[in-house]
Amino acid sequence: MRCSAYVQRAVLCLCLFLVCIRVQANGQLYSLQLQNASLEQAFKTIKKITGYSFSYTTDMLYRTRPVTVNVSNGTLEVLLQQCFANQSLTYIIDGQYVIVKEKPHIPPLPTPQTPVTEKDADFGNSDAVVVDITGHVYDEKGNPLTGATVKVMGTMNSVVTDKEGKFVITGAPNKAILEVSFVGYYGKQVKVVAGAELKVFMELYSSELDDVLILAYSTTTKRLATGNVTTIAGSDLEKQPVSNPLLGLQGRVPGLIITQATGLPNSAVTVRIQGYNSLSSGNEPFYVVDGVPYASQLIPGLNTNVLGGNGGNPLNFINPADIESISVLKDADATSIYGSRAANGAIIITTKKGKIGPLKTSFNVQSGWSKVAYRQKLLNTQQYLEMRREAFKNDNLPVPSITATPTNTDYDVNGLWDTARYTDWQKELIGHTARYTTVNANVSGGGVTTQYLVGAGYQRQTTVFPGDLSDNKASLHFNLNSSSLNQRFSMQLTNNFLYDVNRIINTDLTKAAYSLAPNAPAVYKADGTLNWMPNPAGSSTFDNPFAMFERKFQVTTYNFISNLQLRYRLCKQLTIKSSFGYTYLQNNDFLTQPLTALAPELRTNSQRASAFSNSNISSWIIEPQLNWNKGFGRSRVEALVGSTIQKNISKAQQFQAVGFTSDKIIEDIKSATTVSVQGSTAAVYRYNALFGSVNYNYDNKYVVNLNLRRDGSSRFGSENLFHNFGSIAGAWLFSNEEWMKSLVPGLTFGKLKASYGSTGNDQIGDYQFLSLFTSTSGGVGYQSTTGLAATGHTNPYLQWEETKKLQFGLDLGFVKDRILFNVNYFYNSSSNLLQPYALPAITGFGTVTRNFPALVRNYGWEMSLSTVNVKNADFAWSSSLNISIPRNKLVSFPGLDKSSYASRYVIGQPTTISQVYHFLGVDPATGMYQMADSKGLPTTNPSVLTDRTVVLNIAPKYYGGFQNQFSYKSIQLDFLFQFVKQLGYNTAALGNTNSGRFNLNQPVDILQRWQKPGDITSIQKYSTGITALLSTVNAASSDVYVADASFIRLKNVSCSWSVPERWLKRARLQTLRLYAQGQNLFTITRFKGLDPESQAVASLPPLRTMTLGLQLGF
């Protein structure tokens, strides 16, 4: 017992001794005198006397000022405060390291005439010549600011506030003006009053202008950028329940329009930046993820019909929760250094990285539901049967009867189907509730030399279709940053992996939901089996949509993205760096067709079958670079030289397997009796480039940027393997001119910028310049050999498409940058366009790819306005508005009138036009649709070649978004309205095909049809005949089907509540946030179709989604 007591006392003494040492170390005093020394020399001297190491890059020291330190028996903090006084840098102390950081840009101090706020002391007058001044400095919430600098204007007399925010200045003039500054806060000037203790409240500084912009091979800020770049933070994506990060950009980026193909998980997405530059050789932007080029399209599989596009979009396989920011690059200055890959702009995705600090754990769970937002009003059973019977009457035919004519196939009216039955097929097929669940967790932290982040995610989405259908994703994100103690060598490794299993059906049920007869039979019989409703002969009369659920359709995807960056600083000005990237995207599809999916009468002569498809896109890239930076007085030059070596490999195979003996082995391809290859793809794309850039900055007033790149692509023949691209840009920050500061007092930021350059386009198929062949095995081969058939004609003279981009911009900031306005005008011209050229049949080929001397022009305006409307200690309200006004025109196309494109394009018109008939309504005498011929005369049989006289442009006239953010204490509310002004294909304008045909329901609008001679209406008579069908087809190619598809949509709402700090401390948590989110909540439109965005009648529209979530931080 006594020994134990001695041990306890010894341990207690040791702990007290260590605490004393710790206190003494933290309070150790130093003396240092330096006169006009460099900041770097000051760092070295302080390290010698204190043992603290400094972490910084030489780039930070280029524009620092000489340091004068005069400290006797002062703490480390006092030494550092004098070193960093009046510098553009600041610091934090982490253990035995002093981490140097860039200061945010602080606007100039108010002029001495600026009145003192009411929060300052009540100043009076004094006749004293010299006074002592005492006071405190606080933040907006009344918390003391430690380390704020208080200086007497016009003198060297300055002090730093203590831990209580207190300062004392001796020997100051009685009418002095104090300049108070603190990192991250607006500077403030205060009038001195003798004998009064001052209370100075500082205003927190925040400006979008100092947000970091991620460029191709560098970074900058909005303040100094010469190009047109928009960055969306990952925090904005986190407020939206979306599985594809591209959908989180809708309505937020000027010049960018995104269209979702369907409301199904993993559906295709169309992305256009500043319009359509090419006619048919690709308008997709260039995607880069963590410095690695990423595929813009998938290889087509078995799911192209249901998901749109090529079967989805590759960005579906990146977890939005792993994203730090997305930058959209638009003009030549921002994109030309990417060369031919970025003619249509670039989208750079940067994932989250580890940061210095203690270990942090974050956990985020979200769950919600989705529904179809809009339902059409369709005919009920009584109205439907009246339509059908009237159609027979108009055709002078009797209403059929199954009793009188057993072979009649009009089952909905002949008595076989129940004429008293009603089914709401919209409710049955697309009226269910889809579930949405996401779970994300990450761990991050690290010290000065090594930082890490590991994140994992899971997402599950079901569909509004019946059945057990779902998409399941699991993802892993890893980042490691490490550097040497002297910061000369550093490495960064980032890996992203996602595994996705999408169990869907291979047919969208939306079309069936809007077209099935309301008296169609029940989908299941009383015994639970599928109902095929056989006729007296035993043949099925009902194409049961639930037969789709007997089939199994699954798409499995593996996506891996990896990047390693190595960097070594050779000297102060010179750094060598290299990036190594690899991507692998694999899709495995299979679709089964068991006998139960077929009508019973077909099963005897049918076999079980399956289709299999697998594809993969892999790529690797190496980009060595040499960076040089140097300051010359007020000037600074940054230069970059680098090279790109890239290789993409695309492979795909599709198989058909037939003859399985059981449904249980139908997914096993080797169990089939017959396996046939339905198609295969094998392509290799090689790309090589040499690039360079020079950026010159004079005194943060004048910035010039030059980019050059020489590209080589394997998609062109030996005559045109390489091409040169480049750009030049400049910016004038006129708000930094002294004369401007006095000329426009309210102006805090002003910049004029311009850029011009060229980019290319090689978005054509591989090997188009070669003679192409395919193997043939029809019949008996000669001597049992497989033959070859020519499929493509050689053209070694293929050249690059080239897009020249000119852009002008103006940026303005007012009232301490609380009002920011930006306007850009772009003028892009694309020439040497790659198009298929029609060949005579005698050549044996349909087309050959060649360059056309056509010229396409895209031009327009982009504008954005950001405002901080209210901001105080408890309440803040900010708004942002962006609008884009794009225009597109085919300027020239020599020989267009004699080419196969004469019916597709018109010189002087946009490339997105449709040439259609002019609709004249219904002929009052016959009840049939009539069009205007080329002479304007009515006709029911228009000519495709001559009578399509109306030219309509379906591209948006303007689009944008309006966002607001409110915060009150710990409650935050965000909402975004997206708006688009456009024309679109209103497929519901005249009903579904021909009104009156079998098993084809219609919207209620067709009730206003023609019934008798003399009726004036826009809906033709009901009919079952082919003549009426052809008349409807003509009307569908007229201007009546192109209607106003403009809309205003409440795109996103996010509301959150953060638990107060005092509660968190009790629960030992760092953060706890509860939130609710909504997507596509409601739409204001005159469009009569399902959705004005997708404008499709056979595809599920984007869904309305609402979620609840919880976020924890430890």
Secondary structure, DSSP 8 states (H G I E B T S, - for coil): -HHHHHHHHHHHHHHHHHHHHHHHHHT--EEEEEEEE-HHHHHHHHHHHH--EEE--GGGGTT---EEEEEEEE-HHHHHHHHHTT-SEEEEEETTEEEEEE---------TTS---TTS--------SEEEEEEEEE-TTS-B-TT-EEEETTSS-EEE--TTSEEEEEEEETT-EEEEE-TTB--EEEE--TT--EEEE--B---GGGSEEE-SS-EEETTT--S-EEEEEHHHHHTS--SSGGGGGTTTSTTEEEEE--SSTT--EEEEESS---SSS----EEEETTEEE-SS----S-HHHH-BTTB-GGGGS-GGGEEEEEEE-SHHHHGGGGGGGTT-EEEEEE----SEEEEEEEEEEEEEEE-S----B--HHHHHHHHHHHHHHTT-----TTT-TT---TTTSSSS-TT----HHHHHH-S-EEEEEEEEEEEEE-SSEEEEEEEEEEEEE-SSSSS-EEEEEEEEEEEEEE-TTSSEEEEEEEEEEEEEEEE-SS-SHHHHHHS-TT---SB-TTSSB---B-TTS-B----GGGGGGS-EEEEEEEEEEEEEEEEE-SSSEEEEEEEEEEEEEEEEEEEE-GGGS-GGGSTT---EEEEEEEEEEEEEEEEEEEEEEEETTEEEEEEEEEEEEEEEEEEEEEEEE--S-GGGTT-GGG-SEEEEEEEEEEEEEEEEEEEEEEEEETTTEEEEEEEEEEEETTS-GGGSEEEEEEEEEEE-GGGSHHHHHHSTTEEEEEEEEEEEEEEE--S-TTTTS-EEEEE--SS-GGG--EEEEEE---TT---EEEEEEEEEEEEEETTTTEEEEEEEEEEEEEEEEEEEE--GGGT-SEEEEEEEEEEEEEEEEEEEEEEEEESSSEEEEEEEEEEEEEEEEEE-TTGGGSTTTTT--TTS-TTEEEEBEEEEE-TTT--EEEE-TTS-EESS--TTT---EEEE-S-SEEEEEEEEEEETTEEEEEEEEEEE-EEE-TTTT-SSSTT-TT---BGGGGSB--STT---SB-----SHHHHHHHHHHHTBGGGEEE--EEEEEEEEEEEE--HHHHHHHT-SEEEEEEEEES--EEE---SS-TTT--SSS----EEEEEEEEEE-
